[in-house]
Amino acid sequence: MAFTPLHDRVLVRRVESDAKTKGGLIIPDTAKEKPAEGEVIAVGEGARKDSGELIAPSVKSGDRILFGKWSGTEVTIDGEELLIMKESDILGIIGDAAAAKAA
C-alpha cells in the first residue's frame, strides 16, 4: 500500500463484528452498526509541540484499537475501505499491546 499518514494521523482497517448474538440470533447486514474496533495499518510521524519537538504516537501498526462511532474519514485505497483519523480519536488499545504498555 502506497499511503503514509501525515503528522498525528492513523490509517485504520475496521474489524468486522460477529454476525450472531451471544444467544445465537443472526444479525442481518441492514441491522448491523459499523464496528468501532479496528487494526492500525499505518501511523504518521506524530504531532509537534509549539517548540517544534516531535511527540511520538502512542499506537503502532498492528495494534487493535477502539475509536468513537463518528471518528475518522472513510477513504478507499487499493479497493479497500479504510479510515483516516487523528490519534486523539482513538479511545484505547485492545489486548496484548495494552498489557505490554502497562507493564
Residue pairs with C-beta under 8 A, 6 or more apart in sequence:
1 41
1 42
1 77
1 78
3 11
3 42
3 77
4 42
4 44
5 11
5 42
5 43
5 44
5 84
6 44
6 45
7 44
7 45
7 46
7 47
7 48
8 44
8 46
8 47
8 55
8 57
8 86
8 87
8 88
9 44
9 84
9 85
9 86
9 87
10 40
10 42
10 43
10 44
10 57
10 59
10 84
10 85
10 86
10 87
10 90
11 40
11 41
11 42
11 43
11 77
11 82
11 83
11 84
12 38
12 39
12 40
12 41
12 65
12 67
12 72
12 82
12 83
12 84
12 85
13 38
13 39
13 41
13 80
13 82
13 83
14 34
14 35
14 37
14 38
14 81
14 82
14 83
15 35
15 37
15 38
15 39
15 64
16 35
17 32
17 35
17 37
18 27
19 26
19 27
19 32
20 26
20 27
21 27
33 69
34 69
36 66
36 67
36 68
36 69
36 71
37 64
37 65
37 66
37 67
37 94
38 64
38 65
38 67
38 83
39 62
39 63
39 64
39 65
40 59
40 60
40 61
40 62
40 63
40 64
40 65
41 61
41 82
42 61
43 57
43 59
43 60
43 61
43 87
44 57
45 54
45 57
46 54
46 55
46 56
46 57
47 54
47 55
47 87
48 54
48 55
49 55
57 87
58 87
58 90
58 93
58 101
59 65
59 87
59 90
59 93
60 97
62 97
63 93
63 97
64 93
64 94
64 95
64 97
65 90
65 91
65 92
65 93
65 94
66 90
66 91
66 92
66 94
67 83
67 85
67 89
67 90
67 91
68 89
68 91
71 83
71 85
71 89
71 90
72 83
72 84
72 85
72 89
73 83
73 84
73 85
74 81
74 82
74 83
75 81
75 82
75 83
75 84
76 82
92 98
93 101
